[in-house]
Amino acid sequence: MYIPRKVDTELEKWRMGDKHKPLLIRGARQVGKTGAIRKFSEKFDNYIEINFEETPRLKSLFADDLNPLSICEKIAAIFKTSVIQGKTLLFFDEVQECKEAISSLRFFYEKMPGLHVIAAGSLLEFALAEIPTFGVGRIRSMFMYPLSFSEFLIGMGESRLLDLVRAAGPTQPMNEALHARLIELIQKFICLGGMPEVIAGFIETGDLNYCQQLLNDLVISIQRDFAKYRKKVPASRLQEVFQSVVMQAGTKFVYSKACVQANHYQVKEALQILIMAGLVIPVTHSPSNGLPLGAGKKDSKQKMLLFDIGIFQRLLGLDLADFLLSKKFDAINKGNVAEQFVGLELLKSESCYEDPVLYFWHREAKSSNAEVDYVTSIAQQIVPIEVKAGTKGSMQSLFLFLKEKEISKGIRISNENFSSYDPIEVYPLYAIENLRRFP
């Protein structure tokens, strides 16, 4: 089954444009890139899909000539399908296996701007790093992640509930019964994560235990792929660092804890490979003295997120029964699950044409350490975000940040309903998407 995605709307806008820069869909393996494009292909008269991993012999199409007219003539002959501008969707899947195909994309825009061309790949970042230039200004990148909570609600047939969430806010909280229902759905979503196969499995069966097995299968598949990433980095080291990201969740990532038999450089190399593969997402310290937040950032001080909350909780060994039955925030945030969830939802709420960066703030002092989980910019304002349960005494870091940076408002995210404790506005876990409208 196909679950509607945020990118569907953007793909349709691209289809209806006068000229079509080739699209490069970027994201980790199995987050739904191919499924979204196949669904989109139904709007075209002709559809041609070339998977360079399944049919490596087709790399020869790009061996001698990168002229798109010549390439399309060969493709039409092989697939016995016409390649017509405005009527044909041409899709290159697992394109990282054919660097020449990536290089050819710029020429499609120059010589066949009316043709709809999409390329995607799960290990695309490795290939792009080896290509000096791949058509800046002539190719448009689109970034995909696992499903967001709002996409999950749509898949579950809860579009009306989602509309009510989007209309709510600190001055207009949700009905308490609906709020309770949404907290239950958030807990289920955290157990499932956003991988399309898992969500589809839950929609079809309603069986969380079955979906945990699907997550196990995905974990095994991800780990098996480690051997493909870099020949010079042992898969066993990637495995150790990957597991350490889970174990160090919510805290500064310490390289010496990640791999016993590897030095700092080797761990850093392995971590960078996992980041390039889209499996790990860094959250970097920002002094937050002004915009852009990246000014003065410290790459040596980072926390790490796993790319999917379901896989994260599975590797963490969350007790599903205790997790689903508890309504207390501390239980929901066990192992910093809620903090991980919020970071991922912040990424997914951004434009799919941007490759967003996550930041946090930390101050070390003899008498008072302070940390704010996330710092973002909304409408050209710096906005601090704390993920925690709700008493004023538990928000000292947030108040300190507001005072020190002379910022008027901050956000606390928890399992409470919408509310406000001036100058703090409270948003429930299920409404991260609403932050785009803050303040």
C-alpha positions in Angstrom: 0.0 0.0 0.0 1.1 3.6 -0.6 0.9 6.2 2.2 0.7 9.8 1.0 3.9 11.7 1.6 4.8 15.4 1.9 6.9 15.2 -1.2 3.8 14.2 -3.3 2.7 17.8 -3.4 6.1 19.1 -4.4 6.5 16.5 -7.1 3.2 17.6 -8.6 4.3 21.3 -8.6 7.5 20.2 -10.4 5.5 18.2 -13.0 3.3 21.2 -13.8 6.2 23.6 -14.3 7.3 24.9 -17.7 10.9 23.7 -17.3 12.0 20.8 -15.2 15.4 20.7 -13.6 16.2 17.0 -13.0 15.4 16.0 -9.4 17.9 14.2 -7.2 16.0 12.5 -4.4 18.4 12.0 -1.4 17.8 10.0 1.7 18.7 6.8 3.6 17.8 3.4 2.3 14.1 2.3 2.5 12.7 5.7 3.5 10.2 5.6 0.6 12.0 7.3 -2.3 11.2 4.7 -4.9 7.6 4.2 -3.7 6.9 7.9 -3.9 8.3 8.1 -7.5 6.4 5.0 -8.7 3.2 6.5 -7.3 4.0 9.8 -9.0 4.6 8.0 -12.3 0.9 7.2 -12.6 0.4 10.8 -13.8 2.5 10.2 -16.9 1.7 8.5 -20.2 5.0 6.7 -20.2 7.3 5.6 -17.3 10.7 4.2 -17.6 12.6 3.0 -14.5 16.3 2.0 -14.6 17.7 0.5 -11.5 21.5 0.4 -11.8 21.9 -2.0 -8.9 19.5 -4.6 -10.4 20.7 -4.1 -14.0 24.3 -3.0 -14.0 24.7 -3.7 -17.7 22.6 -0.5 -18.4 25.5 1.6 -17.2 26.8 1.2 -20.7 24.2 3.6 -21.9 26.3 6.4 -20.4 29.8 5.0 -21.2 30.5 6.8 -24.5 28.1 9.8 -24.7 26.3 12.0 -22.1 24.2 13.7 -24.7 20.6 13.2 -23.4 19.2 12.9 -27.0 21.4 10.0 -27.7 20.8 8.4 -24.3 17.0 8.6 -24.7 17.2 7.0 -28.1 19.0 4.0 -26.7 16.6 3.8 -23.7 13.5 4.0 -26.0 14.9 1.1 -28.0 15.7 -1.1 -25.0 12.4 -0.5 -23.2 10.3 -0.3 -26.3 8.7 2.9 -24.8 8.7 6.4 -26.3 10.6 9.1 -24.4 8.5 12.2 -25.0 9.0 15.5 -23.3 6.0 16.4 -21.2 4.6 12.8 -21.3 7.4 10.6 -20.1 8.9 10.2 -16.6 12.4 8.8 -16.7 13.7 7.5 -13.3 17.2 6.4 -12.5 17.2 4.4 -9.3 20.3 3.5 -7.2 22.0 6.1 -9.4 25.1 6.1 -7.1 26.1 2.9 -9.0 26.5 4.9 -12.2 28.4 8.1 -11.7 28.2 8.9 -15.4 24.4 8.9 -15.1 24.7 11.5 -12.3 26.9 13.6 -14.5 24.5 13.4 -17.4 21.6 15.0 -15.4 22.9 18.6 -16.0 22.7 18.0 -19.8 19.1 16.9 -19.6 18.1 20.3 -18.2 20.2 22.1 -20.9 19.0 20.1 -23.9 15.7 18.5 -22.9 14.2 20.8 -20.3 10.7 19.5 -21.0 11.5 16.0 -20.0 10.8 14.9 -16.4 13.9 13.1 -15.1 14.3 11.9 -11.5 17.4 10.2 -10.0 17.5 8.6 -6.5 19.9 6.5 -4.5 20.4 5.4 -0.9 24.1 5.8 -0.9 24.1 8.8 -3.1 26.2 11.0 -0.9 29.3 8.8 -1.4 29.0 9.1 -5.1 28.4 12.9 -5.0 31.6 13.3 -2.9 33.6 11.8 -5.7 32.1 14.0 -8.4 33.7 17.5 -8.5 30.6 19.1 -9.9 27.3 17.6 -10.8 25.4 20.5 -12.3 25.0 23.3 -9.8 22.0 25.4 -10.8 20.8 22.7 -13.2 19.8 20.0 -10.8 17.4 20.3 -7.8 17.9 18.2 -4.7 15.0 16.9 -2.7 15.5 15.3 0.7 13.4 12.5 2.1 13.2 11.0 5.6 11.1 8.3 7.2 7.4 9.3 7.6 6.6 12.1 10.0 3.9 11.9 12.6 1.5 13.9 10.4 2.1 11.5 7.5 1.4 8.6 9.9 -1.9 10.2 10.9 -2.9 10.5 7.3 -2.0 6.9 6.7 -4.1 5.9 9.7 -7.1 7.7 8.3 -6.9 10.5 10.9 -6.8 13.5 8.6 -9.6 15.2 10.5 -7.7 14.8 13.7 -4.6 16.2 12.0 -6.5 19.3 10.9 -7.6 19.9 14.5 -4.0 19.7 15.6 -2.9 22.2 13.0 -5.6 24.6 14.1 -4.6 24.4 17.8 -2.1 26.3 19.7 -1.1 27.7 23.2 -4.2 29.9 23.2 -6.4 27.3 21.7 -5.6 23.9 23.2 -6.9 20.5 22.0 -10.0 19.0 23.5 -8.7 16.8 26.4 -10.2 13.6 25.0 -8.6 14.2 21.6 -5.3 15.2 23.4 -5.3 11.8 25.2 -6.0 10.0 21.9 -3.1 11.8 20.2 -0.7 10.9 23.1 -1.6 7.3 22.5 -1.0 7.6 18.8 2.4 9.3 19.5 3.4 6.3 21.7 2.4 3.9 19.0 4.3 6.0 16.4 7.5 5.9 18.5 7.2 2.1 18.8 6.8 1.9 15.0 8.9 4.7 13.6 8.4 6.1 10.2 9.8 3.4 7.8 7.1 2.9 5.2 7.2 -0.9 5.3 6.6 -0.8 9.1 3.8 1.7 9.0 2.1 -0.1 6.1 2.4 -3.3 8.1 0.7 -1.7 11.1 -2.1 -0.2 9.0 -2.8 -3.6 7.5 -2.5 -5.7 10.6 -2.7 -3.5 13.7 -0.1 -5.8 15.2 2.7 -4.0 17.0 4.6 -7.3 17.7 4.6 -8.1 14.0 5.9 -4.6 13.3 8.7 -5.1 15.8 9.8 -8.1 13.7 9.8 -5.9 10.6 12.0 -3.4 12.5 14.3 -6.3 13.3 14.5 -7.2 9.6 15.4 -3.5 8.8 18.1 -3.4 11.4 19.7 -6.6 10.0 19.4 -5.1 6.5 21.0 -1.8 7.6 23.9 -3.6 9.3 24.4 -5.9 6.3 24.8 -2.8 4.1 27.7 -1.5 6.2 30.1 -3.5 4.0 29.1 -1.4 1.0 29.9 1.9 2.6 33.7 2.1 2.6 36.1 -0.7 1.9 38.7 0.7 4.2 36.4 0.9 7.3 35.6 -2.5 8.8 31.9 -3.2 9.0 32.4 -4.3 12.6 33.6 -0.8 13.5 30.6 0.8 11.8 28.4 -1.6 13.8 30.0 -0.5 17.1 29.7 3.2 16.4 26.1 2.8 15.1 25.2 1.0 18.4 27.1 3.7 20.4 25.0 6.4 18.9 22.0 4.7 20.5 23.7 4.3 23.8 24.9 7.9 23.9 21.6 9.4 22.9 20.8 12.8 24.5 24.4 13.5 25.6 27.5 14.8 24.0 28.9 12.1 21.7 32.2 10.8 23.3 34.5 9.2 20.7 36.4 7.1 23.3 33.2 5.4 24.3 32.2 4.4 20.8 34.7 1.7 19.9 37.2 0.1 22.2 39.7 -1.0 19.5 39.7 2.2 17.5 41.3 5.6 18.0 39.6 9.0 17.7 40.3 9.4 14.0 39.0 6.0 13.2 35.8 6.5 15.2 35.3 9.9 13.6 35.8 8.4 10.1 33.2 5.7 10.8 30.7 8.2 12.3 31.1 10.4 9.2 30.3 7.5 6.9 27.1 6.8 8.9 26.2 10.4 8.6 26.8 10.4 4.8 24.6 7.3 4.6 21.8 9.2 6.3 21.6 6.8 9.2 23.0 9.3 11.8 22.1 12.9 12.1 24.4 15.3 14.1 23.1 18.0 16.5 25.8 20.6 16.8 26.5 23.1 19.6 25.8 26.7 18.6 26.6 29.7 20.8 23.3 31.1 19.5 24.5 34.7 19.7 22.8 35.6 16.4 21.8 34.3 13.0 22.8 32.2 11.2 23.0 29.7 14.1 26.0 28.0 12.4 28.2 31.0 13.1 30.6 29.9 15.8 29.3 26.4 15.9 31.5 23.7 17.5 31.7 20.5 15.5 33.7 19.0 18.4 30.6 19.3 20.6 27.9 17.2 19.0 25.0 14.9 20.0 23.8 12.3 17.6 20.4 11.1 16.4 19.4 7.9 14.7 17.5 8.5 11.5 14.3 6.6 12.6 12.7 6.6 16.0 11.3 3.1 15.6 14.7 1.6 14.8 16.1 3.7 17.7 13.7 2.3 20.3 14.2 -1.2 18.9 18.0 -1.0 19.4 17.5 0.7 22.8 15.4 -2.3 23.9 12.4 -0.4 25.0 9.8 -2.4 26.9 6.7 -1.8 24.7 4.2 -2.8 27.4 5.5 -0.4 30.0 6.0 2.3 27.4 2.4 2.1 25.9 0.7 1.9 29.3 2.5 4.8 30.9 1.2 8.4 30.6 4.1 10.0 32.5 6.6 12.0 30.5 9.6 10.5 32.2 8.6 7.0 31.0 7.8 8.3 27.5 11.3 9.9 27.4 13.1 6.9 28.7 16.5 6.7 27.0 15.9 10.2 25.6 13.3 8.8 23.2 11.2 12.0 23.2 14.3 14.2 22.5 15.2 12.0 19.6 11.6 12.1 18.3 11.5 15.9 18.5 14.8 16.3 16.6 13.6 14.1 13.8 10.2 15.9 13.6 12.0 19.2 13.4 13.9 18.0 10.4 10.8 16.6 8.7 8.9 19.8 9.2 11.4 21.7 7.0 11.1 22.2 3.3 12.1 19.1 1.4 14.3 21.2 -0.8 16.5 22.1 2.2 19.1 20.0 4.0 18.5 21.3 7.5 21.0 21.3 10.3 20.1 20.8 14.0 21.6 22.8 16.8 21.6 22.7 20.6 23.1 25.1 23.2 25.3 24.1 26.1 27.1 26.2 28.7 29.7 24.7 31.0 30.4 26.6 34.2 31.7 25.6 37.7 28.5 26.6 39.4 25.8 26.1 36.7 25.9 23.9 33.7 23.0 24.6 31.3 21.7 23.0 28.2 18.9 23.6 25.8 17.9 20.6 23.7 17.4 22.4 20.4 17.9 25.9 19.1 16.2 26.8 15.8 15.3 29.9 13.8 11.7 30.7 12.9 10.8 33.9 11.0 14.3 35.2 11.5 14.1 34.7 15.3 16.2 32.4 17.5 13.9 30.0 19.3 15.1 27.7 22.1 13.3 24.4 22.6 13.3 22.2 25.6 12.0 18.7 25.7 10.8 17.8 29.2 8.1 17.4 31.7 6.3 20.4 33.0 7.3 22.3 36.1 8.8 25.8 36.1 11.7 24.5 38.2 12.7 22.0 35.5 13.2 24.8 32.9 16.1 26.7 34.5 18.3 26.2 31.5 15.6 27.6 29.2 15.0 30.7 31.4 18.8 31.2 31.6 19.1 31.1 27.8 16.3 33.6 27.3 17.9 36.0 29.8 21.4 35.6 28.5 20.5 35.9 24.8 17.8 38.6 25.4 15.1 36.5 23.7 11.5 37.0 24.5 10.0 33.5 24.2 10.9 29.9 24.4 9.2 26.5 23.8 8.8 23.5 26.0 7.7 20.3 24.4 6.1 17.5 26.5 3.1 15.2 26.7 1.0 18.1 28.1 -1.7 19.9 26.1 -1.0 23.3 24.5 -0.6 26.0 27.1 1.7 28.8 28.1 3.7 29.9 31.1 4.9 33.3 30.1 7.5 33.6 28.5 7.3 29.8 27.7 4.8 28.4 25.3 4.0 24.7 25.7 3.5 22.4 22.6 2.6 18.7 22.9 4.8 16.1 21.3 2.3 15.6 18.5 2.4 19.2 17.3 6.1 19.8 16.3 4.9 20.8 12.8 3.0 23.7 14.4 6.2 25.3 15.5 6.6 26.7 11.9 3.9 29.2 12.9 5.7 30.3 16.1 5.5 32.9 17.7 
